Amino acid sequence: MQFQTTRESLLAGITTVMRAVNQKSPVAALSGILFEAGAGEAGQQGVSLTGSNMDLTIRRIIPAGVTVSGAVVLPARQLAEIVRRLPDVPVSITADHQKNSVELTYGRARALLNGYSAAEFPKPADPLTRVPGGRPADAGTPRLDITAPSKVFHNLFRRVIYAAGTDDLRPIFTGVLLEIDEGEIRAVATDTHRLAMHRVDYEGEPENRKMQVIVSGRALGELVRVLSQAEEEQFEVTIAENYIVFSVGPTRIISRLIVGTYPDYRQVIPKVHQTRVSGIEAPLLLQTVERAATLAQDGSPVINLHLGQGLLGVTAQSEAGSIHEEIPVELAGQELEISFNAKYLEEALRWCESTQLILDFHGPVGPAIIRPLGDGDTYLALVLPVRPF
């Protein structure tokens, strides 16, 4: 294998795919990046870089002039550190497949890196891979393809993943539920203490439009990162069998779906409120909560809300001190004293991303529902209260 590319292109490819690499993988080759030149999708137009932990795979094609085709696995961390410190000059990479090593040539200098045979790199599943005859590798299995504006799906996912759990002992809650039904897609995330839901319209194939899957929150986090930097206006989603594939320009993210039944989130969203605050200024409330959070109890940051007589009071105290602020509000329903985890309430307010909010409360032990004013119920955040000490 031999090719030449720019430092910028090489570094962009490495930093993108290595986020899927497990440096402590028991499979040594999976601690590296698979380089494939002059074969498969990359062809003679570029070089394919792949990082994978078998649950999450990220592949990116970088522009390169391929002289000799081939494939090799290079250690991700060391390669990234070297390339990051290279001068801005063309980089030539030549592989010795017998020794599983490569020589990086840049200017008048060179570096030698030992790696692994491409045969040692487990082949990650890819529902988009074609078999002889041009037929998809997953032909005959349920499949759905969606093409949508990058900005729409960037907002869809980034506004809910904050509410996904991080406890691997409960994998269902580390994922995001995607419900796809007749031109609409809904994303839901919860860690059982809070919940976020966002709904958007999409364009897809006329058949097989109804589908419900659970996608890794980590995979969606990587997608959000890629979409935030993407220049392409459109991106594609393919759901096939046990995988979901996101294609954004030269980058492809492949994630194994989480198997299981997602709880019926609709059951925890009350239909009737007991107390409502309408049209409160979101920046004002968020800044008030942020200030209170700085003085909330360190081990268990709790802030208290009091709603009554046209005011929303925000209180917090700890050994460091105490704070109390009041905001005039349009209040309807019962007076209320209620407490929340400061971090959960703060994040819910921030990701609503609206100038004005509607807050619905359902008694001192019921959830708070936060919605942007006038958005047609396309987004909501739910936060469960806590009992103050």
N, C-alpha and C positions, 0 to 999 in steps of 0.2 A: 504494500500500500504506500502510495506517495501522493501528496497533494500540497498545494500552496494556498494560503488564505491570509487575511489581515488579522492583526492582533485583536482589533475591535470585534470582528465577527467570531473569532475563536473564543474570546472571553465571554461574549454574550451567550453563545451556545453552552459553554461549560457551566456558567452560573445559573442558567435556566434549568438544565437537566439534573445537576447535582443535588437539587433540592429533594429529589426522589431517592437519592442514594443513601443507603444505610451503612455508615462507616464501620459498624460493629456486626455486620451480617456474618453468619456462620459460613455462608458461601462467599469465598474470598473474592471471586470475580464481581459480585454484586456491590462490593465497596468501590468499584471503578465505573468508568464510563465506556460504553461500547462505541467505537468509531467504525463506521461502515462507509467506504468510498467506492463509487463506481458500481454499486449494486443496489437492487431494490428500488425504492422510491427516489432516492437521491440521484441515481443515475450518474451521468457525467456533469450534471449541473451543480452539484454540491456534495457535501458530506453529511451523513446522518449521525447525530450524537444521541445516545440513549442512556438514561439513568433509571434504575428501577429497584423497588424492594418487593416486587411481585404483586403487591396490592395496589401500588401506585407506580405508574410508568410515565416518564416525560421524555418526549422525543423532539428534537429540533434539527432542522436542516440548515446548514450554514453555506453561504456561497464559497466555492473553492474551485480551483483548477486541479482536476484529478489527472495525474499522469499514469499511476498504476493502481488498479482496483485492489481491494482487500479489506480486511477487518481485524481489529485488535482491541483489547480492553486496557485502558490506562488508569492508574490510581487517581481518583477524583481530587482528593485534597491536595496532594503534591502538585498535580498538573495545574490546578486552579491557582495555587500560590505562585508558581513559576510564571504562568501567563499573565497574571495580574501585575507582575513586576517587570514585564518585558518593555522595551522601548517601542515606540509606535512605528514599527517596520514590518514588512511582509514576513510571514512565518512559514517555513517549509517543514513538513512532517514526513519522515520516511520510516517505514516499519521493517523490522527484521522478523519475519513470521516464524523462523526456526527458533529464535531466542525469545520471542514474544516481548520485544523491546522496540522503542522508537527513538529516533534522533530528531530533536527540534533544532532547526537552524534559523538563526535570526541575525542579520547583519554579518559580522565576522565571528559570531559566537555560536556555540551549540551546547545542547544539553541532552543527556541520555537518560531515558526513563524505562524501567522494567515494568512490565505489565503481565497480562494473562492472555491466553488464547481465546479468540472469540467463541470457540466451541465450549468453553467453560462458562460462558454467560448464559444463564437460563433464558430461553426465548419467552418474553412476556406475551401474553395473549393480546391480540389486536383484532377486534371484529371487522376492521376496515381492510385487513390484509386480504389480497386476492389470491385465489388458487388458479391453476391452469384453466383457461377458458373464460377468465374474467369474472367468475362467479364469486360473490363474497364468501369468505371462509365460514361464516355463520349462516349460510343460506338455509332456509327452512325453519329458522328460529324466529320468535317474535322480534320485530325490529321497528324502530321509529326514528325518523330523521327530521331534524328541525334546523331551519336557517333563520337567523334573527340578527337584529342590530346588536353590535357589541356593547354599546352603551346600555341598552335595555337589560341585558342579562348580567352585565357588570353590576348594575344597581340591584337587580333581583337578588343576587347571591350575597353581595357584600353587606346588605342591610339585615340579613338574618343569621349569618354564620356566627356572630358574636354570642348568640344564645345557645349554640350547640355545646354539649358536654365534652369533657376531656377524660372521663373515667373509662379506660379500656375494658373494665369489668362489666360495663353496661354499653356494649358497642352500638346498640340501636340509637342511644341518645348522643353518640358522637357524630351521628350522621344528620343529613338534612333530607326531609321528605320532599320529593317532587311529585306533584299530582298534575297530570297532563290530561286535559279533557276538552275536546272540541274548540281548538284555537285559544286555549287559556292554559297557563302554567302557574302553579302555586308552589312556593317554597316555604317550608315550615321547619323551624329548629327549636328544640327545647332541651334543657338540662334538668327538667322537672321543677326547677325553682322559678323559671322565667320562660317566656316563649315569644318568638317573633314570626310573623307571617307576612308574606308579600306576594301579590298576584299581578301578572302581566299577560298581555296578549302575544301570540306568536303565529308564525306561518310554518306549516309543515305539510306532510303528505296527507292526502285525503283519507287513506286507510290507516287502521291501527292507531287511531288518534288517542284512545284512552289508555293510560298507563300510570302506574304508581310504583315508584322505586325509592330506595334510600341510598343516598350518595354520601361518601365520606366527607366530613367537614373539612378535613385536611386537603383533600383533592380540590374542593371548591375554593379553599383559601389560596391554593396555588393558581387556580384559574383566575381568580380575582386579581392576583398579582400580574399575571400575563396580560389580562384584558386592560389593566390600567396603563400598560405600556404599549399596547397594540396600536398600530396605525390603521389596520383594516377596519372598515365600517361594518362588515358582516362576519359572523362566525357560525360554525356548524356544530350540532350536537347529534350524536348517534347513540341510541340505547339498544343494545342487542344482547340477549341472553343474560349473562351475569356481569356485564360490563357497560360502562358509559364512556364515550369518547368525545372530547372537546377538541375541535380543530380550529386554530387561530393562526392564519398566515403560515409561517414555517414551523409552528409549534403544535404538537399534539399531546394531549394529556389523556391517559387511559387509566381508569380507576375501576377496581372490582367493586360491584355493588354490595351493600351490607344486606345480609339475609336476615329476615325476621319480619315481624308485624309491628308497624308503628302504631302507638296508641292513638285513639280517636281524639285528636286535639280539640275538635268542635265541642266535646262534652265539657271542657274546662273553660269555655268562653261563654259567660252568662249573657242571656239575651235581654235582661231587664236590669237596669242599674238602680241603686238606692240614692246615690249622690253623684251629681255631675258638675264638672267645671268646664265651661264652654269658652273657647276663644282665648285661652291664656297665652301670653307671649312666650314662645318656646325658648328663645335665648335668655330671657329674664329668669325663667324657672330653672333652666339648666345651670346658669351661673350661681343662682341661689343654692341649689343642691350641691354644686361643686364646692362652694365655700363651706357649707355645713359638713360635707364629707371630710374636710381637712381636720375637723375637730371631733369626728365620730370616734367611738371606742376602737382602739387599734385592733385587737384580735377579732372583734365582731363589729364592723362599722355599721351602726344602726342610726338612721335619722327618723325623726317623728314628724308627722304631718297632722295639723289640726285644721279642719274645715268648718267654718261657721261664721255667721254674721257678715257675709260678703268678703271674707278674708281666708287666705290659705297661709297658715303659719308653718314654718320649717324650723325645727329645733334639733340640735345635737349637742352632746356633752361627753367629756372624757376627763382624765386626769390633767390633760393639757389645757382645758378650759371649756367654755360653752358658747353657743351661738343661738340666736333666735331672730328670725326675719319674718315679715308679713308682706303678702302680695294681695292687693285688691283684685277680686275675681268675680265673674258672673257665676253664682252658685245656685244650684237647684237641688232640692231633696233634703235628706237628713244631715244634721251635723255629725262630724266624724273625727275620731282620734285613731290614727293608724301608723304603723312603723314599717320601714323597709330596709333591706340591705342597701347601703348607700351606693355601692358599686353597681348593683343591678338596676337601681332606679336611674342612676346617672347614665348608664349605657343605653337604656331604653329610650330616654329622652334624646340622647345624642343621635341615635340612628333613625329616629323619626324624620329628621331632616326637613323640618317645616317651620315656618315663622309663627304659626298658631296651632294650638293643640286642643283636643277634647280629652278630658280625663273622666273616666267612669269608675266609680267605686261601688263595692258590693258588701258593705259592712266591714267591721274591723278585722275579720278573718278571711274575707273574700278577696279575690284578685283585683288588682287595678288594671284597667284597660286604657292604653294610650294610643290615640289615633291623630294623624295630621288632620287639621280642619279642612273640609271640602275636597278630600281625595277620593270620595266614592267608595270607601271601605276597601281600598286596594292594599292597605298596610295597617298592621296593628302590632303593638308590643304589649305583652302581659307580664306582670310582676306579682308574685305572691308575697303577702306581708309576712313579717316576723313578729314574734312576741318580744317586746323590750324587756331587758333585765330589771 
